[in-house]
Amino acid sequence: MHAFNYHKASSVADATAKFAASDDARLLAGGQTLIAAMKMRLSAPADVIDLGGIAELRGIKVEGGNVTIGAMTTHAAVADSKEVAIAIPALALLAASIGDPMVRNMGTIGGSVANNDPAADYPAALAGLGATVITSNRKIAADQFFTGMYETALDPGEIITAVSFPVPKRAGYMKFKNPASRYAMVGVFVAETTSGMRVAVTGAGPSVFRIAAMEKALGKSFTADALKGIKVPSDDLNTDIHATAEYRAHLVTVMAQRAVEQALGK
Ligand SMILES: Cc1cc2nc3c(=O)[nH]c(=O)nc-3n(C[C@H](O)[C@H](O)[C@H](O)COP(=O)(O)OP(=O)(O)OC[C@H]3O[C@@H](n4cnc5c(N)ncnc54)[C@H](O)[C@@H]3O)c2cc1C
C-alpha cells in the first residue's frame, strides 16, 4: 500500500473540515471496499478520514413509522436488531445475507450505499422501500440517489449520516447469490408501501432499478403468479464471468416471485 495520512474524525463537522483541508481525501467506514482497493493500488488517497470514532453515526431508531439506521451501523447490527426484525423483517434478512461474518461485522450501511456496487444488497432495499438518504447537508430520496455504476448523487466530501426506511405493509427480498462472495447476481426487493407497490432490482444492471410493469401487476394482485408472465428485457443488463444478461433477466422474474412469497410469509 502507498503512504497516506490517517485522520480520526471526532464528529461529522470535524470529518467535513478534515476533508475540506485536503486535496485528495477519502472517507473510511468499515474499510471492506476502500482498504482492499488501496491494497490493490486502485485507490491511493493522500488522506484517509476515519468515521469509526463518531458515536452519533451508529445506532438504529424506530419511530414515527420509520426505521432510521446510522451510517456507521454494521450489517451484523442490522441483522441482529430485534426492532428491525419486527418492523421490516426483509431488511434484517437482507443484512444477514451480506458476505461473511467478517464483512458483516466491519461493513456499514453508509459505506455500502455510498459505494453503490452494482451487486450490493442495500441499494435494493433503499429503492424497494422508498428510503431517504440523510447526509451532512441534505436529504436525498433513494430514487434520485443511485445514479449509475458506483455513482451516487453525493457531492465530494458529503457524508451520509443515516438512512431512513418507511415501514412497509409487507416486504420481501430474495437474491441469487454469487456462491463465492455472496454478492447478488440478482436480488429483488418487493414491498407494499403506504404509497404503493415497489419492485427494485440489484445485481442485474449497472445500478439498482425499478420495474414498473411488476409494480402495476402487484397493485392488482399481490401474488407470485401476478409476475409470472412479466419478462425483463436483457439489453441493458450485465454480462460477466458469472452470468449472461439473458440469464440475469430470467433470474429477475424468478427472484421477484420468490420475494413476493417471502413477503406473504410462504
Ligand atoms: C468478501 C466480501 C464480500 C462481500 N459481500 C457482499 C454482499 O454479499 N452484499 C453486499 O451488499 N456487499 C458485500 N460486500 C461489501 C460490504 O458489505 C461493504 O458494505 C462494502 O465493502 C462497503 O462498506 P464499508 O463500510 O466497508 O465501506 P468502506 O470500504 O470503508 O467505504 C466504501 C466507500 O464509501 C465511502 N463512504 C463510506 N462511508 C461513507 C459515508 N458515511 N458517507 C459518505 N461516503 C462514505 C468511502 O469513502 C468509500 O469510497 C462484500 C465485501 C467483501 C470484502
The ligand as a MOL file (V3000), in Angstrom:
LIG
                    3D

  0  0  0     0  0            999 V3000
M  V30 BEGIN CTAB
M  V30 COUNTS 53 58 0 0 0
M  V30 BEGIN ATOM
M  V30 1 C -15.5630 -10.6620 0.6030 0
M  V30 2 C -16.6390 -9.6150 0.5320 0
M  V30 3 C -17.9460 -9.9900 0.3120 0
M  V30 4 C -18.9590 -9.0340 0.2470 0
M  V30 5 N -20.2400 -9.4570 0.0020 0
M  V30 6 C -21.2240 -8.5400 -0.0770 0
M  V30 7 C -22.5850 -8.9470 -0.3050 0
M  V30 8 O -22.9260 -10.1280 -0.3800 0
M  V30 9 N -23.5120 -7.9680 -0.4190 0
M  V30 10 C -23.2130 -6.6170 -0.2790 0
M  V30 11 O -24.1010 -5.7920 -0.3760 0
M  V30 12 N -21.9550 -6.2170 -0.0340 0
M  V30 13 C -20.9590 -7.1440 0.0790 0
M  V30 14 N -19.6840 -6.7040 0.3610 0
M  V30 15 C -19.4410 -5.2450 0.5690 0
M  V30 16 C -19.5320 -4.8880 2.0570 0
M  V30 17 O -20.7630 -5.2670 2.5060 0
M  V30 18 C -19.4430 -3.3630 2.4320 0
M  V30 19 O -20.7010 -2.8350 2.5290 0
M  V30 20 C -18.7930 -2.5090 1.4800 0
M  V30 21 O -17.4820 -3.0050 1.3780 0
M  V30 22 C -18.6990 -1.0030 1.8590 0
M  V30 23 O -18.8920 -0.7240 3.2360 0
M  V30 24 P -17.7090 -0.2950 4.1970 0
M  V30 25 O -18.3610 0.1600 5.4530 0
M  V30 26 O -16.6930 -1.3700 4.2990 0
M  V30 27 O -17.1330 0.9960 3.4700 0
M  V30 28 P -15.6050 1.4830 3.0250 0
M  V30 29 O -14.9390 0.3650 2.3200 0
M  V30 30 O -14.9320 1.9950 4.2720 0
M  V30 31 O -16.0130 2.6590 2.1050 0
M  V30 32 C -16.5730 2.4280 0.8120 0
M  V30 33 C -16.7840 3.7600 0.0890 0
M  V30 34 O -17.8260 4.5110 0.6910 0
M  V30 35 C -17.3620 5.7820 1.1410 0
M  V30 36 N -18.0590 6.0310 2.4160 0
M  V30 37 C -18.0780 5.2090 3.4890 0
M  V30 38 N -18.8840 5.6800 4.4470 0
M  V30 39 C -19.3970 6.8450 3.9700 0
M  V30 40 C -20.3180 7.8000 4.4920 0
M  V30 41 N -20.8910 7.6500 5.7070 0
M  V30 42 N -20.6250 8.8740 3.7310 0
M  V30 43 C -20.0780 9.0310 2.5030 0
M  V30 44 N -19.2110 8.1560 1.9500 0
M  V30 45 C -18.8710 7.0800 2.6750 0
M  V30 46 C -15.8650 5.6380 1.2750 0
M  V30 47 O -15.1960 6.8840 1.1190 0
M  V30 48 C -15.5530 4.6820 0.1200 0
M  V30 49 O -15.4910 5.3790 -1.0980 0
M  V30 50 C -18.6520 -7.6450 0.4250 0
M  V30 51 C -17.3310 -7.2500 0.6770 0
M  V30 52 C -16.3260 -8.2200 0.7360 0
M  V30 53 C -14.9190 -7.7640 1.0170 0
M  V30 END ATOM
M  V30 BEGIN BOND
M  V30 1 1 1 2
M  V30 2 1 2 3
M  V30 3 2 2 52
M  V30 4 2 3 4
M  V30 5 1 4 5
M  V30 6 1 4 50
M  V30 7 2 5 6
M  V30 8 1 6 7
M  V30 9 1 6 13
M  V30 10 2 7 8
M  V30 11 1 7 9
M  V30 12 1 9 10
M  V30 13 2 10 11
M  V30 14 1 10 12
M  V30 15 2 12 13
M  V30 16 1 13 14
M  V30 17 1 14 15
M  V30 18 1 14 50
M  V30 19 1 15 16
M  V30 20 1 16 17
M  V30 21 1 16 18
M  V30 22 1 18 19
M  V30 23 1 18 20
M  V30 24 1 20 21
M  V30 25 1 20 22
M  V30 26 1 22 23
M  V30 27 1 23 24
M  V30 28 2 24 25
M  V30 29 1 24 26
M  V30 30 1 24 27
M  V30 31 1 27 28
M  V30 32 2 28 29
M  V30 33 1 28 30
M  V30 34 1 28 31
M  V30 35 1 31 32
M  V30 36 1 32 33
M  V30 37 1 33 34
M  V30 38 1 33 48
M  V30 39 1 34 35
M  V30 40 1 35 36
M  V30 41 1 35 46
M  V30 42 1 36 37
M  V30 43 1 36 45
M  V30 44 2 37 38
M  V30 45 1 38 39
M  V30 46 1 39 40
M  V30 47 2 39 45
M  V30 48 1 40 41
M  V30 49 2 40 42
M  V30 50 1 42 43
M  V30 51 2 43 44
M  V30 52 1 44 45
M  V30 53 1 46 47
M  V30 54 1 46 48
M  V30 55 1 48 49
M  V30 56 2 50 51
M  V30 57 1 51 52
M  V30 58 1 52 53
M  V30 END BOND
M  V30 END CTAB
M  END
